[in-house]
């Protein structure tokens, strides 16, 4: 699977982000994962809603536009839940629960995806 890094204001936040950009990687997502480290996550391309059915742990979910503007944050999304549909979202970043608070992520900030 492809990987990328996520930056905020030229600061590297997450260095081991897997990119789900095809049917299979999007379908499997984090289902085979038992936990995420601080620098790990999953980036879903062309996505505006997610679910956590079959997940084993809660996650933080960041919805952002194609140009990197954070549109919506879901903190501590527990297994078995469905996120809201976020209009204009292009990317969804799934991270270890608590990451949004730890890195002071807020709506309207910008993230940069780098390969």
N, C-alpha and C positions, 0 to 999 in steps of 0.2 A: 504494500500500500504506500502511496505517496505520503510524504511528510512536509510540514511547513513550520515556520516560526511566527509568533504573534508579537507585535511591538505596540507600545503606547508611548507617544512622544519620544521616539528614538530609544526607548528603554525596552530591552527584551523581557517579556513577561513569561512566555511559554515556548520552550525550545523543541518539544517532542509532540507536535500536534499531527495526528493522522488525518488525511484528507479523504473524505467519502464523496467521490464525485461520479460514481457509476451505480447502477442498480444494485449490484451485489454488496458493495461496501456500505451503501446507504441502508440496505435491508438488514444487514448484520449489525451495523453500528457498534455499540458498546456491549452487546449481549454476551459476548464471550469474555468480557473483562470483569475481573472480581474487585478491582480497585484502581484508582488513578493516583499517580504521584503528583506533586505540586506543579511540575512542568509539563504534564501530559494532558491530552484531551483529544476530542474529535471535532473536526470542522466539516460541516455538511454544506455542500454547495447547492445553490438554487433551492432553498428551503425556507419556509415561513411558519412551520408548525412541527412539533415533535411530540413523541410519547415516551413513557418509560416502562411500558409493559414488558415484563421479563427481565428487567434490570435487577441487580442485586444490591444496589446502594444509591443514595440520593446524589444529585448532581446540581451544579449551577449551570444555567443556560443563558447564553447571550445571543440576541438576535441583532444583526446589523446589516446595513445597506451595502450595496455593491461598492460604494466608495468608503466604507469603513465606519460610518456613523452608527453608534449604538442606539437602537430603537426601543429595545425592551430587555429587561433582565428578569429571570426567574431564579430566585434564591432557593436552595435546598429543595429541589423538585424530587419528591419521593417516588419510589417504584410504583407503577400502576396508575400514573397520572397522564393527562393530556395537557399540553401547553395551550395558551391562547393562540389564535391565528394572528400573526403580526404582519399587517399590511406593509408592503415595500421592503420586507426583509429578503435578503439574497443569501446571506450566510448565517449559519447557526453554529455556535461554538459551545460544546458540552465539556464541562470542566469539573474538577473535584469540588464537592460542596464546600462553600466558604471562600472560594477563589475571588468572587466579585468583591466581597468585603475586604479580603486581605490585600487586594491590589487597587482598592478604591475606585472600582469601575462604576460609572454612572451613565445614564441616558445622555445622549448628545456628545459624549467623548468619541474620539476616533481611534480605531484599531487599524493596524497595517498587517496584511498577510504577506509574508516573504517566503519564497521557496528555497 
